[in-house]
Amino acid sequence: MSDLYARHKAVLPDWLALYYEEPLEIIHGEGRHVWDADGKKYLDFFGGILTTMTAHALPEVTKAVTEQAGRILHSSTLYLNRPMVDLAEQIARLSGIPDARVFFTTSGTEANDTALLLATTYRRSNQILAMRNSYHGRSFSAVGITGNRGWSPTSLSPLGTLYVHGGVRTRGPFAHLSDADFIAACVEDLKDLLGHTRPPAALIAEPVQGVGGFTSPPDGLYAAFREVLQEHGILWIADEVQTGWGRTGDHFWGWQAHGACGPPDILTFAKGIGNGMSIGGVVARAEIMNCLDANSISTFGGTQITMAAGLANLTYLLEHDLQGNARHVGGLLAERLRTAAARLPGVREVRGRGLMIGVELVRPGTDEADPQAAAAVLEAARADGLLIGKGGGHNTSVLRIAPPLTLTVPEAQEGAAILERALRTVHE
């Protein structure tokens, strides 16, 4: 492993993040487990950053990929593509967006890039509203609307970005308010902001902020925002790259937690739909999707092999009610972690929905983020056979827990016990 790490450092960028003091090479996966190059088995509670959504080596997906690979892998969007049309029809129906059109990309970053292109072209404005503590990808335009300093390497951008309050419920100037007053204060802030600027093209928002540490506003915030946005003709882009496909348990899409606001104007997705294959995409009303007046293609977006994987994965997810499993098993897991956290002064909060759970760590007796403790818990959990992630705002002090949606109750109990031991070891 040390030889591979040395080769990695010699040929790849310094800013390409790696977990662990001794980085891990994963060579095999099955179900909710993976194995490293030394043969050690781990319970996977991060799924390749929420990407292995269903299970490692899911037979239905593996079979679909193998069969499609035996026919044709790729032809580009210059030719008709039956698997792409089949998957687009299902996603358009599930999105809730009327007269929907779907465009496939290879990643969430590219999907958000496309959404920004559509919104700014449709509205003839390069102003974008984004949420503080947000993350939308690593491209030049995506980092320009990312409200998380740790993941935004430059202030240069083709867009004018204005950051709005509301993505983090328990920190910031409105944290002390009730949910209703919190929403009202954020809405008043949005109204005030719009009174000082030319009308933006869109608000882009993650219903649950992923890299930001699985934070979210009270239910109903985006419905209240939507009323204000519609008065000004401003579009709403829901970034569902991490929240989509039932991961939050209560809803299929994260935006549905916000009441009678209706579907967004534009929805972006990626990660879990491919169960490890490279799929992203955008859904929008036809009038918005068709506003571009120049030709375009997607060389690798919607290629036959990734669409075959996406179709098989989505079919499995729906037929086995993995949204319901996320709600049930995720609820049990979160409650177990909250019970454990109550005895640990270094845990500020356990939050999240379904199988998207964040554990925020602070220095005991303070409200100060503790990224060193988060890194130590990651190491201790790995040593005990559990892989988790981390994230957060100003400091990376939130443990991110997002297992495949087929997680069983015994596996949830096992993972919770390992994490509880790791937290106790670090804090005691």
Helices and strands as residue ranges (DSSP letters): H 2-11, E 26-30, E 33-36, E 41-44, H 47-50, H 59-69, H 82-95, E 100-105, H 108-123, E 127-131, H 140-143, G 149-151, E 160-164, H 179-194, E 202-205, H 221-231, E 235-239, G 254-258, E 266-269, G 271-274, E 280-285, H 286-289, H 304-319, H 322-341, E 347-353, E 356-361, H 371-383, E 386-387, E 389-391, E 398-401, H 409-427
